[in-house]
Amino acid sequence: MAGVMDSVDQRTQLVGQNRLELLLFRLSGQQMYGINVFKVREVLPCPPLSALPGRSQLVRGVAHIRGGTLSIMDMNQAIGRGPLKDDGNSFVIITEYNRTAQGFLVRGVDRIVNMNWSEIHPPPKGTGKDNYLTAVTEVDGKLVEIVDVEKILAEVSPAMDRVSEGVVSANLASQVLEKPVLVIDDSSIARKQVKRVLDSMGVKTLLKENGKEALDYLKAIAAEGKNPKDEVLMVISDIEMPEMDGYTFTAEVRNDPKLAGLHVILHSSLSGVFNTSMVKKVGADHFLAKFHPDELAKMVNDYVVDTTGQDIQGAPTR
């Protein structure tokens, strides 16, 4: 399994093509689950785990891997089911989210499948706000559930969403002239995190769950004869999303003369793989790894400062 993780360079060719590769795995039953290969560092048989005093109940223990210590979370328990049995046959999927590595205990790993994001759909209506699904798809006629890992991590180690003093201009809210920031993310937790940061800055938000939904909204504005730049301050978009990913969304925006002038920030937990060259490939203005409220606030603040001619304290710069 480790061998299939070595071809990251080839997988970068998927960028902008609305494609992804899913690593399929199982938990306690026959249901298949998936995780984006770009998030996966390594898959290995579960090593011996050491108890961690005061740990979350979702953390089974810590493992010593590659000279470092890694927390191992029980994925089955994290999605509201019982803990996996410790029978010596489990695997650990080592992932990178939000600039940190973590391990997830699973029953078994199946294979990698190449898919189009248009084949990945939001969870069915009626699954409720407390479900741990971010998307679903179908492989070989069987349902595959894609887990909202950011929700799990937020419960184990909640992210700070308070902006430090001095990061934001004193009169920033008055400078943005009521225009909202368009926030696009399929994770409800991630949308709420970004919204709380922008709310604290006095900046309004407009929330969409995937790139297709956001693109349809922007094109509808343009079809009414309005300039989207007059209706939206900027766009902050996730990369991984059902229906249409953030890279494809950005490429579509840049290829539409009516939308091309929008300021787009790609804001993703894919911090270990996507670099500046990939951002440039689709024409995004910036890439920001999740989730650091000060960095997000500063990027929004600096854009407003640059476009309005105000410095950090609200004094004219030109």
TIDO-865278 format. One record per residue (C-alpha): residue in one letter; x, y, z. Coordinates in Angstrom, 1 decimal, padded with zeros to 4 digits. Layout:
BEGIN
atom code: a | east: X | north: Y | up: Z
...
***
This chain:
BEGIN
atom code: m | east: 000.0 | north: 000.0 | up: 000.0
atom code: a | east: 002.9 | north: 002.4 | up: 000.7
atom code: g | east: 004.0 | north: 002.1 | up: -002.9
atom code: v | east: 000.8 | north: 003.6 | up: -004.3
atom code: m | east: 001.4 | north: 006.7 | up: -002.2
atom code: d | east: 004.7 | north: 007.5 | up: -003.9
atom code: s | east: 003.3 | north: 008.9 | up: -007.1
atom code: v | east: 002.1 | north: 012.2 | up: -005.8
atom code: d | east: 003.7 | north: 014.0 | up: -008.8
atom code: q | east: 001.5 | north: 012.1 | up: -011.2
atom code: r | east: -001.6 | north: 012.8 | up: -009.1
atom code: t | east: -001.0 | north: 016.5 | up: -009.3
atom code: q | east: -002.0 | north: 016.2 | up: -013.0
atom code: l | east: -005.6 | north: 015.8 | up: -011.6
atom code: v | east: -005.6 | north: 019.4 | up: -010.6
atom code: g | east: -008.1 | north: 021.5 | up: -012.5
atom code: q | east: -009.7 | north: 018.4 | up: -014.1
atom code: n | east: -012.3 | north: 018.0 | up: -011.3
atom code: r | east: -010.9 | north: 014.6 | up: -010.5
atom code: l | east: -009.7 | north: 012.9 | up: -007.3
atom code: e | east: -008.5 | north: 009.6 | up: -006.1
atom code: l | east: -010.2 | north: 007.9 | up: -003.1
atom code: l | east: -008.6 | north: 005.4 | up: -000.8
atom code: l | east: -011.3 | north: 003.0 | up: 000.2
atom code: f | east: -011.4 | north: 001.4 | up: 003.7
atom code: r | east: -013.7 | north: -000.4 | up: 006.0
atom code: l | east: -014.6 | north: -000.1 | up: 009.7
atom code: s | east: -016.7 | north: -002.5 | up: 011.7
atom code: g | east: -019.1 | north: -003.7 | up: 009.0
atom code: q | east: -019.3 | north: -004.1 | up: 005.3
atom code: q | east: -019.9 | north: -000.4 | up: 004.6
atom code: m | east: -017.2 | north: 001.1 | up: 002.5
atom code: y | east: -015.7 | north: 004.5 | up: 003.3
atom code: g | east: -013.4 | north: 006.8 | up: 001.4
atom code: i | east: -010.7 | north: 009.5 | up: 001.9
atom code: n | east: -008.9 | north: 011.6 | up: -000.6
atom code: v | east: -005.5 | north: 010.1 | up: -001.4
atom code: f | east: -004.0 | north: 013.6 | up: -001.3
atom code: k | east: -004.7 | north: 013.6 | up: 002.5
atom code: v | east: -002.9 | north: 010.3 | up: 003.0
atom code: r | east: 000.8 | north: 010.0 | up: 003.9
atom code: e | east: 001.0 | north: 006.3 | up: 004.6
atom code: v | east: -001.0 | north: 003.2 | up: 005.4
atom code: l | east: 000.4 | north: 000.5 | up: 007.6
atom code: p | east: -000.6 | north: -002.3 | up: 010.0
atom code: c | east: -001.5 | north: -000.9 | up: 013.4
atom code: p | east: 001.7 | north: -000.7 | up: 015.5
atom code: p | east: 001.7 | north: -001.1 | up: 019.3
atom code: l | east: -000.2 | north: 001.7 | up: 021.0
atom code: s | east: 000.7 | north: 003.4 | up: 024.3
atom code: a | east: -001.9 | north: 004.9 | up: 026.6
atom code: l | east: -002.0 | north: 008.7 | up: 026.7
atom code: p | east: -003.2 | north: 010.1 | up: 030.0
atom code: g | east: -006.1 | north: 012.5 | up: 029.8
atom code: r | east: -006.7 | north: 011.7 | up: 026.1
atom code: s | east: -010.0 | north: 012.1 | up: 024.3
atom code: q | east: -012.1 | north: 008.9 | up: 024.3
atom code: l | east: -011.6 | north: 008.9 | up: 020.5
atom code: v | east: -007.8 | north: 008.5 | up: 020.8
atom code: r | east: -006.9 | north: 004.9 | up: 021.2
atom code: g | east: -003.3 | north: 005.8 | up: 022.1
atom code: v | east: -000.1 | north: 007.0 | up: 020.6
atom code: a | east: 002.3 | north: 005.2 | up: 018.2
atom code: h | east: 006.0 | north: 005.7 | up: 017.5
atom code: i | east: 006.3 | north: 005.9 | up: 013.8
atom code: r | east: 009.3 | north: 007.1 | up: 011.7
atom code: g | east: 011.0 | north: 008.5 | up: 014.7
atom code: g | east: 008.0 | north: 010.5 | up: 015.9
atom code: t | east: 005.0 | north: 010.1 | up: 018.1
atom code: l | east: 001.5 | north: 010.1 | up: 016.5
atom code: s | east: -002.0 | north: 010.1 | up: 018.1
atom code: i | east: -004.2 | north: 007.3 | up: 016.7
atom code: m | east: -007.9 | north: 007.9 | up: 016.6
atom code: d | east: -010.5 | north: 005.2 | up: 016.3
atom code: m | east: -012.4 | north: 006.2 | up: 013.1
atom code: n | east: -015.3 | north: 003.8 | up: 013.9
atom code: q | east: -015.9 | north: 005.4 | up: 017.4
atom code: a | east: -015.4 | north: 008.9 | up: 016.0
atom code: i | east: -018.4 | north: 008.5 | up: 013.7
atom code: g | east: -020.6 | north: 007.5 | up: 016.6
atom code: r | east: -020.2 | north: 003.7 | up: 016.6
atom code: g | east: -018.4 | north: 001.5 | up: 019.1
atom code: p | east: -014.6 | north: 001.1 | up: 019.3
atom code: l | east: -013.0 | north: -001.3 | up: 016.9
atom code: k | east: -011.9 | north: -004.6 | up: 018.4
atom code: d | east: -008.2 | north: -004.9 | up: 019.1
atom code: d | east: -007.6 | north: -008.1 | up: 017.3
atom code: g | east: -004.2 | north: -007.3 | up: 015.8
atom code: n | east: -005.5 | north: -007.1 | up: 012.3
atom code: s | east: -006.3 | north: -003.4 | up: 012.1
atom code: f | east: -004.6 | north: -000.7 | up: 009.9
atom code: v | east: -003.7 | north: 002.9 | up: 010.5
atom code: i | east: -004.2 | north: 005.5 | up: 007.8
atom code: i | east: -001.8 | north: 008.4 | up: 008.5
atom code: t | east: -003.1 | north: 011.7 | up: 007.2
atom code: e | east: -002.2 | north: 015.3 | up: 007.1
atom code: y | east: -005.0 | north: 017.8 | up: 007.9
atom code: n | east: -004.5 | north: 021.4 | up: 008.9
atom code: r | east: -000.7 | north: 021.3 | up: 008.9
atom code: t | east: -000.6 | north: 018.4 | up: 011.3
atom code: a | east: -000.3 | north: 014.6 | up: 011.0
atom code: q | east: -002.7 | north: 012.2 | up: 012.7
atom code: g | east: -003.5 | north: 008.5 | up: 012.4
atom code: f | east: -006.9 | north: 006.8 | up: 012.1
atom code: l | east: -007.5 | north: 003.2 | up: 013.1
atom code: v | east: -009.6 | north: 001.3 | up: 010.5
atom code: r | east: -010.5 | north: -002.4 | up: 010.1
atom code: g | east: -009.1 | north: -002.8 | up: 006.6
atom code: v | east: -007.9 | north: -001.0 | up: 003.5
atom code: d | east: -009.4 | north: -001.9 | up: 000.1
atom code: r | east: -007.9 | north: 000.0 | up: -002.9
atom code: i | east: -007.6 | north: 003.3 | up: -004.6
atom code: v | east: -010.1 | north: 004.5 | up: -007.2
atom code: n | east: -009.9 | north: 007.4 | up: -009.6
atom code: m | east: -013.1 | north: 009.4 | up: -009.8
atom code: n | east: -014.6 | north: 012.6 | up: -011.0
atom code: w | east: -015.8 | north: 015.1 | up: -008.4
atom code: s | east: -019.2 | north: 015.2 | up: -010.3
atom code: e | east: -019.7 | north: 011.6 | up: -009.1
atom code: i | east: -019.3 | north: 012.8 | up: -005.5
atom code: h | east: -022.5 | north: 014.1 | up: -004.0
atom code: p | east: -023.5 | north: 015.8 | up: -000.8
atom code: p | east: -025.1 | north: 013.5 | up: 001.9
atom code: p | east: -028.8 | north: 012.8 | up: 001.3
atom code: k | east: -031.2 | north: 015.2 | up: 002.9
atom code: g | east: -032.5 | north: 013.9 | up: 006.2
atom code: t | east: -029.2 | north: 012.6 | up: 007.5
atom code: g | east: -029.2 | north: 015.4 | up: 010.1
atom code: k | east: -026.7 | north: 018.0 | up: 011.3
atom code: d | east: -024.9 | north: 015.5 | up: 013.5
atom code: n | east: -023.9 | north: 013.0 | up: 010.9
atom code: y | east: -020.2 | north: 012.6 | up: 010.0
atom code: l | east: -020.6 | north: 012.5 | up: 006.3
atom code: t | east: -019.2 | north: 015.2 | up: 004.0
atom code: a | east: -020.1 | north: 013.4 | up: 000.8
atom code: v | east: -021.2 | north: 010.1 | up: -000.7
atom code: t | east: -020.5 | north: 008.3 | up: -004.0
atom code: e | east: -020.9 | north: 004.9 | up: -005.6
atom code: v | east: -018.2 | north: 002.4 | up: -006.5
atom code: d | east: -019.0 | north: -000.9 | up: -008.2
atom code: g | east: -022.7 | north: -000.4 | up: -007.4
atom code: k | east: -022.1 | north: 000.1 | up: -003.7
atom code: l | east: -022.4 | north: 003.2 | up: -001.6
atom code: v | east: -019.2 | north: 004.8 | up: -000.4
atom code: e | east: -019.4 | north: 007.3 | up: 002.5
atom code: i | east: -016.8 | north: 010.0 | up: 002.7
atom code: v | east: -016.2 | north: 011.1 | up: 006.4
atom code: d | east: -016.0 | north: 014.7 | up: 007.5
atom code: v | east: -012.6 | north: 014.4 | up: 009.1
atom code: e | east: -012.5 | north: 018.1 | up: 010.0
atom code: k | east: -015.5 | north: 017.6 | up: 012.2
atom code: i | east: -013.8 | north: 014.7 | up: 014.0
atom code: l | east: -010.6 | north: 016.8 | up: 014.5
atom code: a | east: -012.7 | north: 019.7 | up: 015.7
atom code: e | east: -014.2 | north: 017.5 | up: 018.4
atom code: v | east: -010.9 | north: 016.0 | up: 019.5
atom code: s | east: -009.0 | north: 019.3 | up: 019.4
atom code: p | east: -011.2 | north: 022.4 | up: 018.8
atom code: a | east: -009.6 | north: 025.0 | up: 016.6
atom code: m | east: -009.2 | north: 028.6 | up: 017.9
atom code: d | east: -011.3 | north: 031.0 | up: 015.9
atom code: r | east: -010.5 | north: 034.2 | up: 017.8
atom code: v | east: -008.5 | north: 036.9 | up: 015.9
atom code: s | east: -005.6 | north: 038.5 | up: 017.8
atom code: e | east: -005.7 | north: 042.2 | up: 018.5
atom code: g | east: -004.0 | north: 044.4 | up: 015.9
atom code: v | east: -004.6 | north: 042.0 | up: 012.9
atom code: v | east: -007.6 | north: 043.8 | up: 011.6
atom code: s | east: -008.1 | north: 047.5 | up: 010.7
atom code: a | east: -010.1 | north: 049.5 | up: 013.1
atom code: n | east: -012.7 | north: 050.5 | up: 010.5
atom code: l | east: -012.5 | north: 047.5 | up: 008.2
atom code: a | east: -016.3 | north: 046.8 | up: 008.3
atom code: s | east: -017.1 | north: 050.3 | up: 007.0
atom code: q | east: -014.6 | north: 049.8 | up: 004.1
atom code: v | east: -016.2 | north: 046.7 | up: 002.7
atom code: l | east: -019.4 | north: 048.5 | up: 002.0
atom code: e | east: -021.8 | north: 045.7 | up: 003.0
atom code: k | east: -020.4 | north: 043.3 | up: 000.4
atom code: p | east: -020.2 | north: 039.7 | up: 001.7
atom code: v | east: -017.3 | north: 037.3 | up: 001.4
atom code: l | east: -018.5 | north: 034.2 | up: -000.6
atom code: v | east: -017.4 | north: 031.2 | up: 001.5
atom code: i | east: -017.4 | north: 027.8 | up: -000.2
atom code: d | east: -016.9 | north: 024.6 | up: 001.8
atom code: d | east: -018.6 | north: 021.2 | up: 002.0
atom code: s | east: -017.7 | north: 020.8 | up: 005.7
atom code: s | east: -020.3 | north: 022.5 | up: 008.0
atom code: i | east: -017.5 | north: 022.8 | up: 010.6
atom code: a | east: -015.2 | north: 024.5 | up: 008.3
atom code: r | east: -017.9 | north: 026.9 | up: 007.1
atom code: k | east: -018.7 | north: 027.9 | up: 010.7
atom code: q | east: -015.0 | north: 028.4 | up: 011.5
atom code: v | east: -014.5 | north: 030.8 | up: 008.6
atom code: k | east: -017.8 | north: 032.6 | up: 009.3
atom code: r | east: -016.9 | north: 033.2 | up: 013.0
atom code: v | east: -013.6 | north: 034.7 | up: 012.0
atom code: l | east: -015.2 | north: 037.0 | up: 009.4
atom code: d | east: -018.1 | north: 037.9 | up: 011.8
atom code: s | east: -015.6 | north: 039.0 | up: 014.4
atom code: m | east: -014.1 | north: 041.4 | up: 011.7
atom code: g | east: -017.5 | north: 042.8 | up: 011.0
atom code: v | east: -017.5 | north: 041.2 | up: 007.5
atom code: k | east: -020.6 | north: 039.6 | up: 006.1
atom code: t | east: -020.6 | north: 036.1 | up: 004.7
atom code: l | east: -022.5 | north: 034.2 | up: 002.0
atom code: l | east: -022.1 | north: 030.4 | up: 002.4
atom code: k | east: -022.2 | north: 027.8 | up: -000.3
atom code: e | east: -021.5 | north: 024.1 | up: 000.0
atom code: n | east: -019.6 | north: 023.3 | up: -003.2
atom code: g | east: -018.1 | north: 024.8 | up: -006.2
atom code: k | east: -021.0 | north: 024.1 | up: -008.5
atom code: e | east: -023.5 | north: 025.8 | up: -006.2
atom code: a | east: -021.2 | north: 028.8 | up: -005.9
atom code: l | east: -020.5 | north: 029.0 | up: -009.7
atom code: d | east: -024.2 | north: 028.8 | up: -010.5
atom code: y | east: -024.9 | north: 031.7 | up: -008.0
atom code: l | east: -022.2 | north: 033.9 | up: -009.6
atom code: k | east: -023.3 | north: 033.2 | up: -013.1
atom code: a | east: -026.9 | north: 034.0 | up: -012.1
atom code: i | east: -025.7 | north: 037.4 | up: -010.8
atom code: a | east: -023.9 | north: 038.1 | up: -014.1
atom code: a | east: -027.0 | north: 037.0 | up: -016.1
atom code: e | east: -029.0 | north: 039.7 | up: -014.3
atom code: g | east: -026.5 | north: 042.3 | up: -015.7
atom code: k | east: -024.8 | north: 042.8 | up: -012.4
atom code: n | east: -021.0 | north: 042.9 | up: -011.9
atom code: p | east: -020.2 | north: 040.0 | up: -009.4
atom code: k | east: -017.3 | north: 042.2 | up: -008.1
atom code: d | east: -019.9 | north: 044.7 | up: -007.0
atom code: e | east: -021.9 | north: 042.0 | up: -005.2
atom code: v | east: -019.1 | north: 039.9 | up: -003.6
atom code: l | east: -016.1 | north: 041.2 | up: -001.8
atom code: m | east: -014.0 | north: 038.1 | up: -002.5
atom code: v | east: -014.2 | north: 034.3 | up: -002.6
atom code: i | east: -012.7 | north: 031.9 | up: 000.0
atom code: s | east: -013.0 | north: 028.3 | up: -001.3
atom code: d | east: -012.1 | north: 024.9 | up: -000.1
atom code: i | east: -010.5 | north: 022.5 | up: -002.6
atom code: e | east: -012.2 | north: 019.2 | up: -001.8
atom code: m | east: -015.9 | north: 019.4 | up: -002.5
atom code: p | east: -018.6 | north: 017.2 | up: -004.1
atom code: e | east: -020.0 | north: 018.1 | up: -007.5
atom code: m | east: -017.1 | north: 020.6 | up: -008.3
atom code: d | east: -013.8 | north: 021.0 | up: -006.5
atom code: g | east: -012.2 | north: 024.3 | up: -005.7
atom code: y | east: -009.6 | north: 024.1 | up: -008.4
atom code: t | east: -012.2 | north: 023.5 | up: -011.1
atom code: f | east: -014.4 | north: 026.3 | up: -009.7
atom code: t | east: -011.4 | north: 028.7 | up: -009.8
atom code: a | east: -010.6 | north: 027.7 | up: -013.4
atom code: e | east: -014.2 | north: 028.2 | up: -014.4
atom code: v | east: -014.2 | north: 031.6 | up: -012.8
atom code: r | east: -011.1 | north: 032.7 | up: -014.6
atom code: n | east: -012.4 | north: 031.4 | up: -017.9
atom code: d | east: -015.6 | north: 033.5 | up: -017.7
atom code: p | east: -015.0 | north: 037.2 | up: -018.6
atom code: k | east: -017.8 | north: 038.3 | up: -016.4
atom code: l | east: -016.3 | north: 036.5 | up: -013.3
atom code: a | east: -012.6 | north: 036.6 | up: -014.1
atom code: g | east: -011.9 | north: 039.7 | up: -011.9
atom code: l | east: -013.0 | north: 038.1 | up: -008.6
atom code: h | east: -010.4 | north: 037.7 | up: -005.9
atom code: v | east: -010.2 | north: 034.0 | up: -005.1
atom code: i | east: -008.4 | north: 032.4 | up: -002.0
atom code: l | east: -008.1 | north: 028.6 | up: -001.9
atom code: h | east: -008.4 | north: 027.7 | up: 001.8
atom code: s | east: -007.7 | north: 024.0 | up: 002.3
atom code: s | east: -006.5 | north: 021.4 | up: 004.8
atom code: l | east: -004.5 | north: 019.9 | up: 001.9
atom code: s | east: -001.5 | north: 021.7 | up: 003.3
atom code: g | east: 001.2 | north: 019.2 | up: 002.5
atom code: v | east: 000.7 | north: 018.7 | up: -001.2
atom code: f | east: -000.7 | north: 021.7 | up: -003.0
atom code: n | east: 002.0 | north: 024.4 | up: -003.6
atom code: t | east: 002.2 | north: 027.8 | up: -005.2
atom code: s | east: 002.6 | north: 026.4 | up: -008.7
atom code: m | east: -000.6 | north: 024.5 | up: -008.5
atom code: v | east: -002.5 | north: 027.6 | up: -007.3
atom code: k | east: -001.1 | north: 029.5 | up: -010.2
atom code: k | east: -002.1 | north: 026.7 | up: -012.6
atom code: v | east: -005.8 | north: 027.5 | up: -012.1
atom code: g | east: -005.4 | north: 031.2 | up: -011.5
atom code: a | east: -006.2 | north: 031.5 | up: -007.8
atom code: d | east: -004.9 | north: 034.7 | up: -006.1
atom code: h | east: -003.7 | north: 032.9 | up: -002.9
atom code: f | east: -003.5 | north: 029.6 | up: -001.1
atom code: l | east: -004.0 | north: 029.4 | up: 002.6
atom code: a | east: -003.7 | north: 026.2 | up: 004.6
atom code: k | east: -006.4 | north: 025.7 | up: 007.3
atom code: f | east: -006.9 | north: 026.7 | up: 010.0
atom code: h | east: -005.3 | north: 029.7 | up: 011.5
atom code: p | east: -007.7 | north: 032.6 | up: 012.2
atom code: d | east: -005.0 | north: 035.3 | up: 012.3
atom code: e | east: -003.7 | north: 034.3 | up: 008.9
atom code: l | east: -007.2 | north: 034.2 | up: 007.4
atom code: a | east: -008.1 | north: 037.5 | up: 009.0
atom code: k | east: -004.9 | north: 039.1 | up: 007.8
atom code: m | east: -005.3 | north: 037.9 | up: 004.2
atom code: v | east: -008.9 | north: 039.3 | up: 004.1
atom code: n | east: -007.8 | north: 042.5 | up: 005.8
atom code: d | east: -004.8 | north: 043.0 | up: 003.5
atom code: y | east: -007.0 | north: 042.6 | up: 000.4
atom code: v | east: -009.4 | north: 045.3 | up: 001.7
atom code: v | east: -006.5 | north: 047.6 | up: 002.6
atom code: d | east: -005.0 | north: 047.1 | up: -000.8
atom code: t | east: -008.3 | north: 047.8 | up: -002.7
atom code: t | east: -009.4 | north: 050.7 | up: -000.5
atom code: g | east: -006.2 | north: 052.5 | up: 000.3
atom code: q | east: -006.4 | north: 052.2 | up: 004.1
atom code: d | east: -003.6 | north: 051.1 | up: 006.4
atom code: i | east: -004.0 | north: 048.8 | up: 009.4
atom code: q | east: -005.3 | north: 051.6 | up: 011.6
atom code: g | east: -007.6 | north: 053.0 | up: 008.9
atom code: a | east: -005.4 | north: 055.9 | up: 007.8
atom code: p | east: -005.1 | north: 056.5 | up: 004.0
atom code: t | east: -002.1 | north: 055.0 | up: 002.4
atom code: r | east: -002.4 | north: 057.0 | up: -000.8
***
